[in-house]
Amino acid sequence: MSRSALLQPEPAPVPAAEWNAVEIRYPFAKEASVGPLDLAIRPGERVLLLGPSGSGKSTLLLTLTGLIPDSIPAQVQGRISLFGKDVGTRKPWGWSPQVAQYFQDADQTLCGMRVEDELAFALENRAWPPQRILDAVSDVMRRVGIPDEWRHRRSAQLSGGERQLVALAATLIQEAPLFVADEPTAHLAPQAARRLHSLLTTRDGACSILIVDHRLDGLIESIDRMIVLGRDGTIVAEGEPRRIFRDKRALLKAQGIWRPAASALDAALAEAGIASRAAPLSVTEALAHLDPATAPRLLIDAARPIVETYVASCRSQDDVAAICNAPVLVHLERADCAPFLGPTVLRGIDLAVHKGEILGVLGRNGAGKSTLGLCLAGLLPLKAGKRHGPAGGYAFQRPENQLVAGTVREELATALPDRMSAGEKAAHVATALESWSLTALAKNHPFELSQGQKRRLALASLTIADRWPLLVLDEPMAGLDAHGAEHLSREILALRDKGRTVALITHDMDLALKLCPRSVVVGEGGILAEGPTAVLMNDRALLARAGLAEPSCGDAMRWLETAAC
């Protein structure tokens, strides 16, 4: 071999996935939903795709195996390739050996079969030997944390979070060289989300991962590269997470893109000139250089009011005692609760919800939170016991379950009372469209919207009228971008100020701590604990028992305790 040949650099590896000059436009749309953009996923790389609702994240993923435009009509310009081959050379199903894809809606992955059959389905299609399939099913159930007693349950009978776990396991079991996941932890309890993040980011040089997820804490530490889409569907930032979250902080905030919990604290410390040198990805990292045992006292004293302000912004400031002295709006008395056509899952429930209260309902997947919420709203009859109080409105986990009209505008108008005049309805609808950032989508069919946009529409239709004194919101933040979540938080607080009552079912511990002065923890067939949310979240044994985790500001609260000594 010649000397010149030896000096030649090795050719770059073929990307696992690549988009070249890609632009995607849906039928009748005036503008492209995505692009133009160029993007490549390198072999073995862990990539996080971020962007506001409607920026085209899911659309981009659906082009990867040709589902767009093969199954979903759209005009696609440019070239999309997988492992160096044009996507259009195969049908979408032909890429299954190379690409395992988890869809935003778990029901798009599942077939309604028994859990073990759902997990075995892809491997049976590959004609694996039966014993090898059984071993693989058992292994993925163990890794994902699916109990063995679920094996013979039909996936359609599981809760939303349980179905998400099964769908993720059914995708992971394929062990494809490219794993694509769209909002894989949106409905998972904290412990389950942490386990899934660990599985998705475990180092394996042979596997590439492209993930869309709004739950950043616990994930971004393992991400190699971030790609950020703007509202116009183009790439507005790309690079290493630490650099983007600090250097592009203002851009991310303006675009309504989620940032890690440490970002706000880092910004406040930076304004005072005492931020850490390296951009932090967690609250622990943001405070590491301010260790009360080693850092100068002057530095600690300068940081304390900043951390106190940060912690205060994370916690509800409402008086729990005053709330509990308010009149009771809805009361469950010795109630046994069961899902529709299902067995009793909660027994002997005694729970009073007070007028003007925002009550948090917390617990692991499958604990019975949604069943309890439906009973609180009066939508499910009790198996035993009594319910006292007026009927309530309910926002379902899947917004599609409550969308019935032909356009976004009609959906909102339908939710208003018949006694309103046409002019009054038009004014209310226009206000709601503007408030929920849906004006540009007023003429669209609700099912044409992104998941985050559907969520906003469902919540807008539920809150546009003063019909319900009690509103039960079941995982309302799932799929929302940061702007949408902030808006919903303001709406919930405004409802409270008007004297209306909200029961908030959530796995988001930060949200519960900020909005809910009082919470109940559901588990083991009943209510494990009830009391001030801040107190419950300081009980590590309870959180572990219930499959929950402490809020992101937990380390900051402990830092304050240590700094005061």
C-alpha positions in Angstrom: 0.0 0.0 0.0 1.3 3.4 -0.9 2.3 6.1 1.6 -0.5 8.4 0.2 -3.1 5.7 0.7 -2.1 5.3 4.3 -2.5 9.0 4.9 -6.0 9.1 3.4 -8.6 9.8 6.2 -11.1 7.1 6.8 -14.5 7.7 5.1 -17.2 9.1 7.4 -19.6 6.4 8.5 -23.0 6.3 6.7 -25.6 8.1 8.8 -28.3 6.0 10.4 -30.8 8.6 9.2 -30.5 11.6 7.0 -32.7 14.4 5.7 -31.3 16.5 2.8 -33.1 19.7 1.8 -36.4 18.3 3.1 -39.6 20.3 3.1 -43.0 18.8 4.0 -46.3 20.4 3.2 -49.7 19.0 4.0 -52.6 19.2 1.5 -54.3 22.6 1.3 -51.7 24.1 3.7 -50.4 27.5 2.7 -47.0 27.0 4.3 -44.7 24.0 4.8 -45.0 22.2 8.1 -41.4 21.3 8.2 -38.3 22.7 6.5 -36.4 23.2 4.5 -33.8 21.5 6.7 -30.8 19.3 6.6 -30.2 16.8 9.4 -28.2 13.6 10.0 -28.2 11.1 12.8 -24.8 9.4 13.2 -24.4 5.7 14.1 -24.6 5.2 17.9 -25.6 8.8 18.5 -28.3 9.9 21.1 -30.2 12.8 19.7 -33.0 14.8 21.4 -35.4 16.7 19.1 -37.1 19.7 20.8 -39.5 22.3 19.6 -42.8 24.0 20.4 -46.2 22.4 19.7 -46.9 22.3 16.0 -43.3 22.8 14.9 -43.3 19.5 13.0 -41.4 17.2 15.3 -43.8 14.3 14.8 -44.2 15.0 11.1 -40.4 14.8 10.7 -40.3 11.4 12.5 -43.2 10.1 10.3 -41.2 10.7 7.1 -38.4 8.5 8.4 -39.8 5.2 7.1 -42.1 6.8 4.5 -45.4 6.8 6.5 -45.5 10.3 5.2 -46.4 10.4 2.3 -47.2 6.7 1.8 -49.9 6.5 4.5 -50.4 10.1 5.5 -50.8 12.4 2.4 -48.3 15.2 2.2 -45.9 16.7 -0.3 -42.3 15.8 0.5 -39.4 17.5 -1.2 -35.8 16.6 -0.8 -34.1 13.2 0.0 -34.6 11.1 3.1 -32.4 8.1 3.6 -31.9 5.3 6.2 -28.4 3.7 6.4 -27.5 5.2 3.1 -30.6 4.0 1.2 -33.5 6.1 -0.1 -36.5 5.7 2.1 -38.8 5.5 -0.9 -37.1 2.2 -2.1 -39.2 0.3 0.4 -42.7 0.4 1.9 -42.8 1.7 5.5 -43.1 -1.9 6.9 -40.1 -2.9 4.9 -37.9 -0.8 7.3 -39.0 -2.6 10.4 -35.7 -4.6 10.8 -33.7 -1.3 10.8 -36.1 1.1 12.6 -38.2 0.6 15.7 -40.6 3.4 16.1 -42.7 4.4 19.1 -45.5 6.7 18.2 -46.8 9.6 20.3 -50.1 7.7 20.8 -49.4 4.3 22.4 -52.6 2.9 20.8 -51.0 3.3 17.4 -48.4 0.7 18.4 -50.8 -1.7 20.2 -53.4 -4.1 18.7 -55.6 -4.8 21.7 -54.1 -8.2 22.3 -52.8 -9.7 25.5 -49.7 -8.0 26.8 -47.4 -11.0 26.1 -48.8 -11.2 22.6 -48.3 -7.5 22.0 -44.6 -7.9 23.0 -44.1 -11.1 20.9 -45.8 -9.7 17.8 -42.8 -8.2 16.0 -40.6 -11.2 16.8 -43.2 -13.7 15.5 -43.3 -11.8 12.3 -39.5 -12.4 12.0 -40.2 -16.2 12.6 -38.1 -16.4 15.7 -38.2 -19.8 17.5 -40.9 -19.9 20.2 -38.5 -20.3 23.1 -36.3 -17.4 22.0 -39.5 -15.2 21.8 -40.5 -16.2 25.3 -37.1 -15.4 26.6 -37.1 -12.0 24.9 -40.6 -11.2 26.2 -39.5 -12.0 29.8 -36.3 -10.0 29.4 -38.0 -6.8 28.1 -40.7 -7.0 30.8 -38.0 -7.2 33.4 -36.1 -4.2 31.9 -39.1 -2.0 31.5 -40.7 -2.9 34.8 -43.8 -4.6 33.6 -45.2 -7.0 36.3 -45.5 -10.6 35.3 -49.2 -10.6 36.3 -49.9 -8.3 33.3 -49.0 -11.1 30.8 -52.6 -12.2 30.2 -54.3 -8.9 30.5 -55.5 -7.3 27.3 -53.7 -4.0 26.5 -57.1 -2.3 25.9 -57.9 -2.9 29.6 -54.8 -1.1 30.8 -54.5 2.5 32.0 -53.0 5.1 29.7 -49.7 5.0 31.4 -49.7 1.1 31.5 -50.4 1.0 27.8 -47.5 3.4 27.2 -45.2 1.0 29.1 -46.3 -1.9 27.0 -46.0 0.0 23.8 -42.4 1.0 24.7 -41.5 -2.6 25.6 -43.0 -3.7 22.3 -40.8 -1.2 20.5 -37.6 -1.9 22.5 -37.9 -5.7 22.1 -37.2 -5.3 18.3 -33.6 -4.2 19.1 -33.4 -2.3 15.8 -30.2 -0.3 15.0 -32.3 2.9 15.0 -34.8 3.6 17.8 -37.2 6.5 17.3 -39.4 7.6 20.2 -42.1 10.4 20.1 -42.9 11.5 23.7 -42.2 8.1 25.2 -42.7 9.2 28.9 -45.6 11.6 28.6 -47.9 9.5 30.7 -45.4 7.7 32.8 -45.0 8.0 36.6 -41.6 9.4 37.6 -39.9 6.2 38.6 -41.1 4.5 35.3 -39.9 7.5 33.3 -36.5 7.4 34.9 -36.2 3.7 34.1 -37.2 4.3 30.5 -34.8 7.2 30.1 -32.0 4.9 31.4 -33.0 2.2 28.9 -33.1 4.6 26.0 -29.8 6.1 26.7 -27.7 3.1 27.8 -24.5 3.1 25.7 -24.6 0.7 22.8 -22.4 1.7 19.9 -24.6 -0.3 17.5 -27.8 1.6 18.2 -28.8 5.2 17.4 -31.6 7.0 19.2 -33.8 9.9 18.1 -36.2 11.0 20.8 -38.8 13.7 21.2 -39.5 14.3 24.9 -40.5 17.3 27.0 -39.4 15.6 30.3 -35.8 16.7 30.2 -34.6 16.2 33.8 -32.9 12.8 34.0 -32.6 12.5 30.2 -30.4 15.3 28.9 -27.3 14.2 30.8 -27.1 11.2 28.4 -27.9 13.1 25.2 -25.1 13.7 22.7 -26.7 16.3 20.6 -29.8 18.4 20.6 -31.7 19.7 17.5 -34.2 22.5 18.1 -37.1 23.2 15.6 -38.6 26.7 15.6 -42.3 27.5 15.1 -41.7 27.7 11.4 -40.4 24.1 11.3 -36.8 24.9 10.6 -33.8 24.2 12.7 -33.0 27.2 15.0 -30.4 25.6 17.2 -28.2 22.5 17.2 -25.4 21.2 19.3 -24.4 20.0 22.8 -27.1 20.4 25.4 -25.2 22.4 28.0 -24.2 25.0 25.4 -27.7 25.4 24.0 -29.5 25.6 27.3 -27.3 28.4 28.5 -26.3 30.2 25.2 -29.7 29.9 23.6 -31.8 30.4 26.8 -33.6 33.5 25.5 -34.4 31.8 22.1 -35.8 28.7 23.8 -38.0 30.8 26.1 -39.3 32.9 23.3 -40.2 29.8 21.2 -42.0 28.2 24.2 -39.5 25.3 24.3 -39.0 23.3 27.5 -35.8 23.8 29.4 -34.4 21.8 32.3 -35.5 22.9 35.8 -32.0 24.2 36.5 -32.2 26.8 33.7 -34.2 29.4 35.7 -31.9 29.0 38.7 -28.8 29.2 36.5 -30.1 32.4 34.9 -30.7 34.0 38.3 -27.3 33.1 39.6 -25.7 34.4 36.4 -27.4 37.7 36.8 -25.8 38.0 40.2 -22.4 37.0 38.8 -22.2 33.7 40.8 -23.3 31.0 38.3 -21.2 27.9 37.8 -18.6 28.0 35.1 -20.0 25.0 33.3 -23.7 25.3 32.2 -25.7 23.0 34.5 -28.1 20.3 33.5 -29.6 19.8 36.9 -30.2 21.8 40.1 -27.5 19.8 41.8 -25.0 20.9 39.2 -26.2 24.5 39.4 -25.4 24.6 43.1 -22.3 22.3 43.2 -19.8 25.2 43.3 -21.8 26.7 46.2 -21.3 23.8 48.7 -21.9 25.4 52.2 -19.1 23.3 53.6 -16.4 24.6 51.3 -17.5 27.7 49.5 -16.7 31.2 51.0 -19.4 32.4 53.3 -19.9 35.7 51.4 -20.7 33.6 48.3 -23.2 31.5 50.2 -24.9 34.6 51.7 -25.2 36.1 48.2 -26.7 32.9 46.8 -29.2 32.3 49.6 -31.9 34.9 48.6 -31.6 33.8 45.0 -32.2 30.2 45.9 -35.0 31.1 48.3 -36.8 33.0 45.5 -36.3 30.1 43.2 -37.8 27.6 45.7 -40.7 29.9 46.4 -41.5 30.1 42.7 -41.7 26.3 42.6 -44.2 26.0 45.5 -47.8 27.0 45.9 -48.2 29.8 48.3 -51.9 29.1 49.2 -52.9 28.5 52.8 -53.8 24.8 53.2 -55.7 25.4 56.4 -57.9 28.0 54.8 -58.6 25.7 51.9 -59.7 22.9 54.3 -62.0 25.3 56.1 -63.8 26.2 52.9 -67.2 24.5 52.1 -67.0 21.0 50.7 -68.0 20.8 47.0 -67.7 17.1 46.3 -67.4 14.3 48.9 -66.8 10.5 48.3 -67.9 8.5 51.4 -66.7 5.0 51.8 -66.6 4.7 48.0 -65.6 1.7 46.0 -64.4 2.7 42.5 -64.0 0.7 39.4 -63.4 1.5 35.7 -66.2 0.9 33.2 -66.9 -2.8 33.0 -63.8 -3.5 35.1 -63.1 -4.8 38.6 -63.0 -2.6 41.7 -59.6 -1.0 42.0 -60.1 1.4 44.9 -62.0 0.6 48.1 -63.3 2.6 51.1 -62.3 6.0 49.7 -63.2 9.0 51.9 -62.2 12.2 50.1 -63.6 15.7 50.4 -62.8 18.3 47.7 -63.3 21.9 48.8 -64.7 24.8 46.9 -62.0 26.8 45.2 -59.4 24.1 45.8 -56.8 22.8 43.4 -56.3 19.2 44.6 -53.4 17.1 43.3 -54.1 13.4 42.6 -50.8 11.5 42.4 -49.7 7.9 42.1 -48.0 5.3 39.9 -49.3 4.1 36.6 -52.4 1.9 37.1 -52.9 3.0 40.7 -56.5 4.1 39.9 -56.1 7.9 39.6 -58.2 8.2 36.5 -60.9 6.0 38.0 -60.9 8.1 41.1 -61.2 11.3 39.0 -64.1 9.9 37.0 -65.9 9.1 40.2 -65.2 12.5 41.6 -66.7 14.0 38.4 -69.8 11.7 38.7 -69.1 10.1 35.4 -68.6 6.6 36.8 -71.1 5.1 39.2 -69.7 3.8 42.5 -69.6 0.1 43.3 -70.3 1.0 46.9 -70.5 4.1 49.1 -71.9 7.5 48.3 -71.0 10.6 46.3 -72.2 14.0 47.4 -72.0 17.1 45.2 -72.7 18.5 41.7 -71.5 16.8 38.5 -68.1 17.8 37.2 -66.4 18.2 33.8 -63.5 15.9 32.8 -60.5 16.4 30.5 -59.4 13.0 29.3 -55.8 11.8 28.9 -56.5 11.4 25.2 -57.9 14.7 23.9 -59.4 12.9 20.9 -61.9 11.4 23.3 -63.7 14.7 23.7 -63.3 16.3 20.3 -66.6 16.0 18.3 -66.9 18.9 15.8 -65.7 19.5 12.3 -63.5 22.5 12.9 -61.7 24.0 15.8 -64.0 27.0 15.8 -67.1 24.7 15.9 -65.6 22.7 18.7 -65.4 25.8 20.9 -68.8 27.1 19.9 -70.4 23.7 20.7 -69.2 23.9 24.3 -71.0 27.2 24.9 -74.6 27.2 26.3 -77.5 27.4 23.8 -78.9 30.5 25.6 -76.1 32.6 24.2 -76.7 34.6 21.1 -74.7 34.0 18.0 -72.8 37.3 18.6 -71.9 36.3 22.1 -70.7 32.9 21.0 -68.6 34.4 18.3 -67.0 36.8 20.8 -66.3 34.0 23.3 -64.8 31.7 20.6 -62.6 34.5 19.3 -61.3 35.2 22.8 -60.6 31.5 23.4 -58.9 31.0 20.1 -56.6 33.9 20.8 -56.0 32.9 24.4 -55.0 29.3 23.5 -53.0 30.3 20.4 -55.4 28.5 18.1 -56.6 31.4 15.9 -54.6 30.3 12.9 -56.1 26.8 13.2 -59.8 27.9 13.6 -60.8 26.3 10.2 -58.9 23.1 10.7 -60.5 19.8 11.6 -59.5 18.9 15.2 -57.8 15.7 14.2 -55.5 17.6 11.9 -53.8 19.2 14.9 -50.6 18.1 16.6 -51.1 16.3 20.0 -50.2 19.5 21.9 -52.6 21.5 19.8 -55.4 18.9 20.4 -54.7 19.2 24.1 -55.0 23.0 24.0 -58.3 22.7 22.1 -59.8 20.1 24.5 -58.9 22.2 27.5 -60.2 25.4 25.9 -63.6 23.7 25.1 -63.8 22.5 28.7 -63.1 25.9 30.3 -64.7 28.3 27.8 -68.0 28.2 29.7 -68.8 28.4 33.4 -70.7 25.1 33.3 -68.7 23.0 35.6 -68.1 23.9 39.3 -65.6 21.0 39.4 -63.1 20.3 36.7 -61.0 17.1 36.7 -58.0 17.4 34.5 -56.3 14.1 33.7 -52.6 14.6 32.8 -53.4 18.0 31.1 -49.8 18.9 30.5 -49.0 15.9 28.3 -47.9 17.1 24.9 -47.9 20.8 25.7 -44.9 23.0 25.1 -43.6 25.4 27.7 -45.9 28.2 26.6 -48.9 25.9 26.6 -48.1 24.7 30.1 -47.6 28.2 31.4 -50.9 29.2 29.9 -52.8 26.3 31.4 -51.3 27.0 34.8 -52.6 30.5 34.6 -56.0 29.2 33.5 -56.1 26.8 36.5 -55.2 29.6 38.9 -57.8 31.8 37.3 -60.5 29.1 37.8 -59.5 28.9 41.4 -59.8 32.7 41.8 -63.3 32.5 40.4 -64.2 30.0 43.1 -64.2 26.9 40.9 -62.6 23.6 42.0 -60.0 21.6 40.1 -58.7 18.1 40.7 -55.4 17.7 38.9 -54.3 14.2 38.0 -50.6 14.4 37.2 -47.3 12.6 37.2 -45.5 16.0 37.0 -44.2 16.6 40.6 -43.1 20.1 39.7 -46.6 21.0 38.5 -48.3 19.5 41.5 -46.0 21.3 43.9 -46.5 24.7 42.2 -50.3 24.5 41.7 -51.7 22.1 44.4 -51.6 23.2 48.0 -53.0 19.8 49.0 -52.7 16.4 47.3 -53.7 12.8 47.7 -51.4 9.9 46.8 -53.3 6.9 45.3 -51.9 3.4 45.5 -52.4 -0.2 46.9 -56.1 0.0 46.4 -56.8 3.2 48.3 -55.4 6.5 49.3 -51.9 6.1 50.7 -51.5 9.6 52.0 -53.3 13.0 52.1 -52.0 16.4 53.1 -50.0 19.5 52.1 -48.2 18.7 48.8 -44.9 20.1 50.1 -45.0 17.8 53.1 -45.9 14.7 51.0 -43.0 15.4 48.6 -40.6 15.6 51.4 -41.4 12.0 52.4 -39.0 10.0 50.5 -40.3 6.6 51.7 -43.8 7.5 50.6 -42.6 8.7 47.2 -40.7 5.4 46.7 -43.7 3.4 47.8 -46.0 5.2 45.4 -43.6 5.1 42.4 -43.1 8.9 42.5 -40.0 11.2 42.8 -39.2 14.4 44.5 -39.7 17.6 42.6 -36.7 19.2 40.7 -36.2 21.8 43.4 -35.7 19.2 46.1 -31.9 19.7 46.0 -32.4 23.5 46.3 -34.5 23.0 49.3 -31.9 20.8 51.0 -29.2 23.3 50.0 -31.1 26.0 51.9 -31.3 23.9 55.0 -27.6 23.2 54.9 -26.7 26.9 54.1 -28.7 28.1 57.1 -26.6 26.1 59.5 
